[in-house]
C-alpha cells in the first residue's frame, strides 16, 4: 500500500486555501484549527498553514507540519 502524500492530495494554491477557509467547516482544537470541505474528487486533500503566532519558531512549526502529514498519511483511505 502506497502511503506517500501525492500532488493530488495536497492543497498548494492560495485560492484553494481561501475557498476552504471561507466555505468550509471550522473545527477548533487546543493546538490546531481544522477547516473541512467536502470535494468531488473522491479523495481527501491536505493543506497546512503553520503560523508563528500560534506555534512558535521554525523548528516547532516544521515538527507540527511533519506530524500532521504523518497522521494524514496513516489514516488516509
N, C-alpha and C positions, 0 to 999 in steps of 0.2 A: 504494500500500500504506500503510495506517494504522500508524504507528509510535508512537502515544501509549500511555501506560500507563492503561488504563481502570480503573474502580472494581472490576470483577470480577476484575482481575488483581492487585489489592493485598490484602495481609493487613493488616487495620487493627485488629481487636479483640484484646484481651488473651487471651481463651480460645483463639482461633485460633493466636496465637503460642505459648501454653503447650502446645497439642496438638502442634505441630510440634517444639518443643524436647524434649518428653517421649517422643514415639514415633518421631520422625524419625531419620535417619542423620546423624551429625555428621562434617563434613569440616573439618579444621583446616588453615589455611594460615598463612603468615607474618603477613599483615595482616588477614585475615578468617577467621571461622569460619562455615561454611555448614551449615544444617540442611535436609535434603531429605526430603520426604514425598510419595509419590505420592497423587494425588487422583482422584476420579471425575468431575470437571468437564470433562475434555478440554482444559484449558488450564493453562498454567503461571502460578503466582502468586508474588508477591514481597512480602516484608516486611523492613524494615531496622531493626535496633537498633544504634545507634552510641553506644558508651559513652565517657565522658570518660576513664576509666582507660586504655583501650587506644589511643584515637585523639587525645586532647588537647582543645584548646579548640573552641568552636563553629564557627569557620571551618574547621578541619580535618575535623570531623565532617560538616558540611554538604557540603564538597567530596567527601568519601568517598561520601556517600549519592548525590550527583548523578552521580558516575562509575559507581557500581554500577547505578543506574537506567538510565543510558545504555547500559551493556553489556547489561543485560537486554533493553531495547527493541530494540537492534540484532540480538540473537540470538534473539528470540522467533519462534516458528514458524509 
